[in-house]
Protein backbone atom coordinates (compact mmCIF):
# COMPACT_ATOMS: atom_id res chain seq x y z
CA UNK A 1 0.00 0.00 0.00
CA UNK A 2 1.35 3.38 -0.97
CA UNK A 3 1.86 6.10 1.57
CA UNK A 4 -0.97 8.67 1.18
CA UNK A 5 1.58 11.43 0.60
CA UNK A 6 3.24 9.46 -2.20
CA UNK A 7 -0.15 8.64 -3.67
CA UNK A 8 -1.08 12.35 -3.77
CA UNK A 9 2.25 13.27 -5.39
CA UNK A 10 1.76 10.57 -8.01
CA UNK A 11 -1.69 11.98 -8.83
CA UNK A 12 -0.28 15.51 -9.11
CA UNK A 13 2.46 14.33 -11.50
CA UNK A 14 -0.07 12.53 -13.67
CA UNK A 15 -2.42 15.53 -13.63
CA UNK A 16 0.39 17.85 -14.79
CA UNK A 17 1.18 15.56 -17.72
CA UNK A 18 -2.46 15.53 -18.78
CA UNK A 19 -2.90 19.30 -18.39
CA UNK A 20 -0.18 19.90 -20.98
CA UNK A 21 -2.41 18.22 -23.56
CA UNK A 22 -5.87 19.58 -22.66
CA UNK A 23 -7.21 23.06 -22.04
CA UNK A 24 -10.58 24.75 -22.09
CA UNK A 25 -11.91 27.74 -23.97
CA UNK A 26 -14.94 29.91 -23.36
CA UNK A 27 -17.00 27.88 -25.86
CA UNK A 28 -15.60 24.46 -24.92
CA UNK A 29 -14.51 24.70 -21.26
CA UNK A 30 -12.62 22.13 -19.24
CA UNK A 31 -14.72 20.10 -16.79
CA UNK A 32 -12.29 19.61 -13.92
CA UNK A 33 -13.01 17.08 -11.15
CA UNK A 34 -11.66 17.08 -7.60
CA UNK A 35 -12.58 14.50 -5.02
CA UNK A 36 -11.72 14.27 -1.37
CA UNK A 37 -12.41 11.42 0.99
CA UNK A 38 -15.91 12.72 1.76
CA UNK A 39 -16.89 15.07 -1.07
CA UNK A 40 -16.65 15.64 -4.81
CA UNK A 41 -16.49 18.92 -6.70
CA UNK A 42 -16.31 19.96 -10.35
CA UNK A 43 -15.75 23.19 -12.25
CA UNK A 44 -16.12 24.47 -15.78
CA UNK A 45 -12.92 26.40 -16.48
CA UNK A 46 -11.94 28.73 -19.32
CA UNK A 47 -8.14 28.32 -19.39
CA UNK A 48 -7.60 31.12 -21.92
CA UNK A 49 -8.85 33.74 -19.46
CA UNK A 50 -8.19 31.79 -16.26
CA UNK A 51 -11.83 32.04 -15.24
CA UNK A 52 -14.19 29.58 -13.59
CA UNK A 53 -17.48 29.63 -15.47
CA UNK A 54 -19.52 27.36 -13.19
CA UNK A 55 -18.95 25.10 -10.22
CA UNK A 56 -20.85 22.35 -8.44
CA UNK A 57 -20.26 20.12 -5.47
CA UNK A 58 -22.11 17.68 -3.28
CA UNK A 59 -22.17 20.18 -0.40
CA UNK A 60 -24.57 22.37 -2.41
CA UNK A 61 -26.97 19.47 -2.98
CA UNK A 62 -27.86 19.11 0.73
CA UNK A 63 -28.22 15.36 0.29
CA UNK A 64 -26.68 12.77 2.54
CA UNK A 65 -25.29 9.54 1.14
CA UNK A 66 -27.15 6.38 1.96
CA UNK A 67 -25.18 3.75 3.75
CA UNK A 68 -23.74 1.12 1.40
CA UNK A 69 -25.52 -1.64 3.28
CA UNK A 70 -29.11 -1.79 2.15
CA UNK A 71 -31.98 -2.10 4.60
CA UNK A 72 -33.80 -4.37 2.15
CA UNK A 73 -33.49 -8.10 2.77
CA UNK A 74 -31.62 -10.23 0.23
CA UNK A 75 -34.81 -11.82 -1.12
CA UNK A 76 -36.42 -8.44 -1.81
CA UNK A 77 -33.54 -7.13 -3.91
CA UNK A 78 -34.46 -6.80 -7.55
CA UNK A 79 -32.41 -6.03 -10.63
CA UNK A 80 -33.24 -2.32 -10.21
CA UNK A 81 -31.94 -2.25 -6.65
CA UNK A 82 -28.67 -3.91 -7.68
CA UNK A 83 -28.13 -1.43 -10.51
CA UNK A 84 -29.05 1.67 -8.50
CA UNK A 85 -26.27 3.88 -7.23
CA UNK A 86 -25.68 4.33 -3.52
CA UNK A 87 -23.66 6.46 -1.20
CA UNK A 88 -21.00 8.82 -2.49
CA UNK A 89 -21.30 7.44 -6.03
CA UNK A 90 -24.95 8.52 -6.15
CA UNK A 91 -23.98 11.99 -4.93
CA UNK A 92 -21.31 12.22 -7.64
CA UNK A 93 -23.92 11.33 -10.26
CA UNK A 94 -26.18 14.13 -8.98
CA UNK A 95 -23.26 16.58 -9.04
CA UNK A 96 -22.71 15.67 -12.70
CA UNK A 97 -26.35 16.39 -13.49
CA UNK A 98 -26.14 19.68 -11.59
CA UNK A 99 -23.05 20.91 -13.47
CA UNK A 100 -24.70 19.97 -16.77
CA UNK A 101 -27.78 22.00 -15.83
CA UNK A 102 -25.59 24.98 -14.91
CA UNK A 103 -23.69 24.68 -18.18
CA UNK A 104 -26.81 24.58 -20.32
CA UNK A 105 -28.31 27.56 -18.44
CA UNK A 106 -25.03 29.49 -18.56
CA UNK A 107 -25.28 33.27 -18.43
CA UNK A 108 -21.96 34.88 -19.33
CA UNK A 109 -20.58 37.63 -17.09
CA UNK A 110 -21.22 41.29 -17.90
CA UNK A 111 -18.02 41.60 -19.98
CA UNK A 112 -19.24 38.86 -22.34
CA UNK A 113 -22.94 39.85 -22.49
CA UNK A 114 -22.82 40.53 -26.24
CA UNK A 115 -22.13 36.86 -26.93
CA UNK A 116 -25.03 34.47 -26.49
CA UNK A 117 -24.16 30.81 -26.21
CA UNK A 118 -24.86 27.75 -24.16
CA UNK A 119 -22.15 25.38 -23.05
CA UNK A 120 -22.99 22.01 -24.57
CA UNK A 121 -19.54 20.56 -25.19
CA UNK A 122 -16.73 20.23 -22.63
CA UNK A 123 -13.28 18.70 -22.30
CA UNK A 124 -13.27 16.22 -19.41
CA UNK A 125 -10.36 16.53 -16.99
CA UNK A 126 -10.48 13.78 -14.40
CA UNK A 127 -7.75 15.41 -12.34
CA UNK A 128 -5.34 12.50 -12.33
CA UNK A 129 -7.92 10.16 -10.82
CA UNK A 130 -8.79 6.82 -12.36
CA UNK A 131 -12.00 6.72 -14.40
CA UNK A 132 -14.10 4.59 -12.10
CA UNK A 133 -16.37 4.96 -9.12
CA UNK A 134 -17.26 8.55 -8.30
CA UNK A 135 -15.39 10.10 -11.25
CA UNK A 136 -17.22 7.83 -13.69
CA UNK A 137 -20.58 8.51 -12.02
CA UNK A 138 -20.00 12.27 -12.27
CA UNK A 139 -19.17 11.93 -15.97
CA UNK A 140 -22.25 9.81 -16.64
CA UNK A 141 -24.45 12.29 -14.77
CA UNK A 142 -23.03 15.16 -16.82
CA UNK A 143 -23.66 13.21 -20.05
CA UNK A 144 -27.21 12.45 -19.04
CA UNK A 145 -27.71 16.11 -18.16
CA UNK A 146 -26.86 17.07 -21.76
CA UNK A 147 -23.12 17.69 -21.89
CA UNK A 148 -21.01 16.16 -24.64
CA UNK A 149 -17.40 15.17 -24.07
Phi, psi and omega per residue, in radians:
X1 nan 2.302 3.137
X2 -1.316 2.559 3.020
X3 -1.082 2.395 -3.119
X4 -0.975 -0.612 3.129
X5 -1.150 -0.737 3.108
X6 -1.167 -0.642 3.118
X7 -1.091 -0.762 3.138
X8 -1.125 -0.754 3.118
X9 -1.104 -0.680 3.113
X10 -1.102 -0.709 3.106
X11 -1.141 -0.731 3.108
X12 -1.072 -0.757 3.130
X13 -1.074 -0.781 -3.141
X14 -1.132 -0.715 -3.134
X15 -1.112 -0.675 3.101
X16 -1.108 -0.703 3.116
X17 -1.100 -0.718 -3.118
X18 -1.222 -0.692 -3.093
X19 -1.129 -0.382 3.064
X20 -1.147 -0.567 -3.045
X21 -1.566 -0.511 -3.067
X22 -2.067 2.555 3.023
X23 -2.695 2.811 -3.101
X24 -1.927 2.683 3.059
X25 -2.056 -3.114 3.138
X26 -1.249 -0.512 3.122
X27 -1.521 -0.604 3.108
X28 -2.202 1.460 -3.088
X29 -1.322 2.960 3.114
X30 -1.633 2.222 3.071
X31 -1.626 1.764 -3.052
X32 -1.702 2.358 -3.098
X33 -1.975 2.385 2.979
X34 -2.309 2.341 3.089
X35 -2.261 2.454 3.025
X36 -1.930 -3.020 -3.133
X37 -1.141 -0.561 -3.072
X38 -1.885 -0.509 -2.969
X39 -2.250 2.929 3.068
X40 -2.417 2.447 -3.090
X41 -2.335 2.720 3.027
X42 -2.581 2.697 -3.120
X43 -2.420 2.609 2.938
X44 -1.761 2.077 -2.992
X45 -2.122 2.319 2.990
X46 -1.683 1.828 -3.068
X47 -1.310 -0.386 3.128
X48 -1.155 -0.684 -3.131
X49 -1.816 -0.119 -3.127
X50 1.173 0.717 -3.038
X51 -2.154 2.405 3.027
X52 -1.534 2.138 -3.088
X53 -1.505 -0.676 3.128
X54 -2.734 2.704 3.132
X55 -2.501 2.657 3.092
X56 -2.609 2.658 3.102
X57 -2.731 2.900 -3.103
X58 -1.322 -0.244 3.070
X59 -1.203 -0.540 -3.124
X60 -1.361 -0.261 -3.108
X61 -1.388 -0.405 -3.107
X62 1.002 0.606 3.046
X63 -1.944 2.624 3.086
X64 -1.945 2.441 -3.134
X65 -1.199 2.481 3.043
X66 -1.289 2.701 3.096
X67 -1.226 2.556 -3.116
X68 -1.066 -0.525 3.121
X69 -1.410 2.209 -3.075
X70 -1.436 2.578 3.102
X71 -1.466 -0.103 -3.129
X72 -1.472 2.425 3.141
X73 -1.203 2.844 -3.063
X74 -1.086 -0.581 -3.119
X75 -1.233 -0.535 -3.054
X76 -1.446 -0.145 -3.127
X77 -1.229 2.286 3.100
X78 -1.935 3.141 3.114
X79 -1.082 -0.632 -3.138
X80 -1.143 -0.712 -3.135
X81 -1.141 -0.680 -3.139
X82 -1.168 -0.628 -3.091
X83 -1.442 -0.327 -3.071
X84 -1.218 2.616 -3.129
X85 -1.489 2.565 3.134
X86 -2.325 2.792 2.981
X87 1.131 -2.437 -3.069
X88 -1.193 -0.445 3.110
X89 -1.187 -0.691 3.102
X90 -1.141 -0.679 3.097
X91 -1.132 -0.691 3.123
X92 -1.100 -0.692 3.095
X93 -1.059 -0.762 3.135
X94 -1.169 -0.622 3.088
X95 -1.122 -0.686 3.088
X96 -1.078 -0.744 3.100
X97 -1.154 -0.636 3.140
X98 -1.169 -0.759 3.140
X99 -1.177 -0.589 3.085
X100 -1.142 -0.715 3.110
X101 -1.105 -0.748 3.125
X102 -1.133 -0.637 -3.127
X103 -1.210 -0.713 -3.127
X104 -1.265 -0.466 3.102
X105 -1.741 0.451 -3.007
X106 -1.178 2.214 3.010
X107 -1.911 2.044 -3.113
X108 -1.172 2.719 3.112
X109 -1.114 2.985 -3.035
X110 -0.994 -0.590 -3.117
X111 -1.171 -0.439 -3.091
X112 -1.897 0.278 -3.027
X113 -1.052 -0.448 -3.134
X114 -1.172 -0.452 -3.112
X115 -1.637 2.212 3.087
X116 -1.918 2.070 3.069
X117 -2.777 2.712 3.037
X118 -1.901 2.594 3.087
X119 -1.569 1.965 3.125
X120 -2.019 -0.407 -3.089
X121 -2.124 2.373 3.139
X122 -2.347 2.873 3.008
X123 -1.828 2.148 -3.059
X124 -1.497 2.158 3.102
X125 -2.055 1.859 -3.066
X126 -1.452 0.081 2.986
X127 1.215 0.444 -3.134
X128 1.487 -0.040 3.117
X129 -1.478 2.742 3.071
X130 -1.291 2.612 -3.090
X131 -1.487 1.338 3.039
X132 -2.797 2.892 3.124
X133 1.150 -2.164 -3.047
X134 -1.200 -0.633 3.136
X135 -1.138 -0.746 3.121
X136 -1.153 -0.719 3.134
X137 -1.117 -0.687 3.095
X138 -1.101 -0.753 3.127
X139 -1.120 -0.734 3.131
X140 -1.168 -0.643 3.081
X141 -1.140 -0.684 3.120
X142 -1.170 -0.700 3.102
X143 -1.115 -0.755 -3.137
X144 -1.178 -0.527 3.090
X145 -1.250 -0.256 3.059
X146 2.143 -0.020 3.105
X147 -1.420 2.597 3.082
X148 -2.036 2.340 3.141
X149 -1.781 nan nan
